[in-house]
Amino acid sequence: MIYLRRLLLPQTPPTSTRNTFQVTILSSVHRNGATRRYSTNPDGAEENLGKFVRVETTGYSFVDPNGKRVAKYGIYWGKDDPRNGIRTLPDGSTNVAAMLAAILEAVNIAKEEEPPPSLLIYSDFTSSDTLLRDISGYAKRDFYTRNHDRKLKNAEILQEIFVAVQGLHLKIKHKPSKTQEDPINRVTTAILESASKKINKEEIRPKLTEQEKKADKGKYCRMDNPMDSISKLEIEVGTSLDKTGNVVSKRNEEWPIVYVAVRCKENKGFISAGYCTHWPDGYIAGGKSFRYTPFPVTPFRAELAAIEEALKQTIDADLENVTIVTSSAHFMAGWQRRWIRTTEVHVPFTGKVFYDRICDLCERLKQVNFRYEEENSETDLGKELEKKCIQGLSYALVGKDKSEYELELDDLVREKEYRQEGIPVVRLYKTGTDLNAGYVFDGEEGVSCCGSPSALNRILEEAIARNYDAIIIRADSEKLIKSFEAHLEVWRRNGWRNSQHKRIAKSADWEKAWKLKQKIRLTWESMDIVDRDDRMQNKKIPVYVKT
């Protein structure tokens, strides 16, 4: 959902002037399993000139039986693509708002992908062909009207689009989603047909008995890892690899060491796994125990989860270097080959999602070594690893927790009347309103700035530098409050990746926000109604000047 508080610009008459905007898009989108090549000539015909990934968008609005204006938009990436969908905007939004929201979401989704292809967006916004050029002009006057007396009606979303497309290779073309000859919206029809076929396929699958369902699931779970014995033929005990998979000839005994281990058990056909981290030097309270929850349950996948957790703990402890000791020769072989099997058909190892997250974490550390050692259950170390893994097995089986996503704004903020005396108050104003963008501590001069979450991070850093234990932030951005309080923990648990295992935008800034959050108690107030005090404090903030 994209939250829009402002109405958008009225559409301007279409013009024959064309605009090519040179950008680099972070997306790898496929249609029917293969990348499509598109360009566009002045007549609107498609030519196979360059590698363009096509996405169809539409936006529309209507009045419901209760008299409310409802706006929706649709995005169609291709047949059976999970990113296809129809979204609803807040009440009162216009069809133009929906069209621009669709373009913005398509760009943001594409930016999550690597390597970067080019993107061709088809939109029923009549000024699509000149939109990028128009937005560049709006940005030069900071999204004010030509006489600079007020902000453009949809300055916020226009600025979001302007920021999002920087550095991308992108074209936006006008293509009506319906015509007089065919009044049915072709984009929403394609989305709904794709969803309907998926539902029908699921419905015609043969019904399985509970015993058959259990057996069907069980074939993906296992107690052992047969590939480990094969990998032991090529990985010698004591082998160390760096974070790029190269063999390390000499150990660094000064680095902190963390051991990871896994244990599986079977109970009436149900396989479960527990894993642990163990820091002999006492970091992270000596280590932690965990129950492996994702399906399917295998020793290899649990080992990958343990390695990922060890890296997370290293980063949280502000360590620069670490040696992770594992008993999985299978992991070591995969890491050395950069997760590609050297067979006739070069296919990835299993657990590619874990591998990608482990690579992300390694990049944030100065040095990482992985060392292969076999476990010995007779030693004190072996007994400690056994004890922690069994403790992990005793934990309740909990699915992927996304409960924070269900929190509403009222669950995250407090009313102004309930402020505690003595706690500093900071007001944070977003761009795209008639107020100056920036923040101001009560009783002080304000700071002009914009950007989320960078402006929030500046506030937290300043408050921590002043040795404040707690602050109150009164903000006019519902999206920022929800991202910080409702989404931040989920993103962190997922390795700063979204539900499709792609990196979230501005992940470094959001991770910094999470770390700052641990150092100060923060209470939010929503500036949904701007009062007299809010306006008086805002006058202390200089007008934002883009540099």
C-alpha positions, 0 to 999 in steps of 0.5 A: 500500500502506498499512502498518499495524503495529497491529491495529484496534479490534473492531467495535462493534454498529451503532447507529441514531445518525447522524453527519454530518461537515462536511468539504471533499473535494479530489476530482473523481471521476466515475462513467461519465463524469459526476459522480453526485449522492448523499445518504442517508436514514435508510432507506439509500435514495439521494436526489439532494439534493447533489453527492456522489461515490460510492466503494464500499469493502470489506475482508476477511481469510482464512487461506491454505494456509500458515496465515497470516492475509491481509487485503485491501481493495478500492476501486471508483470506477466503471466503468473508473476507473484508481483501482479496485484490490484491495490486500493488507495485511501478514500478520496484519492483520484484516478490520477493518484492511482496512475502515479502510484502504480508507476511508483510501485513498479519502479520500487519493485524493480529497484529491488532486483539485481542485476539491473535491466532496463524497464519499460512502464506502460501507463494509462496516465495521458502525460506518461510520455513526458512525465519524467521530463516534467518531474525533472522540471518540478524538482528544479523548483522544489515541487512548487507551482510556477509562481512559487506560492504553494506546493504542487498538489501531489508534490510528495508522490512526484518527489518520490518518483523523482528520487526513485528513478535516479540512476535507472534506465527507464521509459514510461509510455502512454498506453490506454488500459481501455478504449471505446471499442474495448471498454473493459480494463485489459490490465485488471482483466489480465491480473484477475485471469492469472489469479483465477487460473492459479485458484482453479489449478489448486482446486483441481488437485486431487484431495489427499488424506491426512496421512497422504498429506503428511507423507507428501510433506515428509518427503522433503524433510530428512534427518541426514545430509547425504551430500555431506559425506560426498563433500568430505572427499574434497574438503579436508578437516581444518580447511578455512575459507574467506568471505569470497570462498578462497582458501585461507592458509593461515589462521588468525588466532586473535579473531573471535570464534563462534561455533555452530551446530545442528541436531535433528530428531524424529517423532512419529514421522515428524522431523524437527531441528534445533541449532545453536551458536556458541562463543567460547570467549563469552561474546553474546552471552556465550551463544544462543539456542534456536528451533528451526521453523521454515519448511522443509526441515533438513540438517543442511538448511538448519546449518545455514540458519545457524551460520546466518545467526552467527553473522547477525550476532557478530554484527550486533556485537560491533565486531569487525572480524570473526571465524565461524566453525562449522561441521558441514562439509557440504556448506564449505564445498558450496561456499568455495564454489559460490553455490554452483554445482560443478556438474554437467548442468550448472545448477545452484545448491539448495538454500539459495535464499540463505546463501544470499543473506549470508553473503549480505551479512559478510559484506558488512564485516571486514573479514570472515573466515569459515573453518571446517571441523568435525564435532567430537561429542566426547569433548567439553565443546561437543557436549556444550553444542549438544546441550544447546541444540537440544535446548533449541529442539525443546522450543515451541514451533513458531511460524514466521512472525509478521504480527507487527504488520497487523499493527494500526497507527493507533497502536503505535502512537500516543495522544499529546495529552499523555506526554510525560513531563521532562521528556524532550519533544521533537517535531518532524515534518515531511516534504510535500506540505505547506510546512517547511520540511525538517525537524525542531526540538522544542525551544530550539532552532530547527533543522531543514532536511528531508528524506526517510529515514535519514532525517529520523536517524539525525534526530536519534543521533542528536538525542543520543549525543545529548545523553537523552534517555527518551524523546517524543517525536511528533511526526506528520508521516504515517508511513514513517511511523509504521515503517519504524515501529511496525515493519523494522523488526520484521525486516531485521528478522528477514535479513533486511529483505522483503517477502520475495527475499530481495533487499529492501530499499535504503536497507543500510539506513533502516538498519542504522535506525534499528541500532539507534532505536536500541539506545533510546526510548522513543514515543510517537505522536501523530500530527494528523491534525496540525495544531497552532503549536505545530505551526509555530514550531515549524516557523523555526525551520528554514525553508529547505533548499536543495543542494 
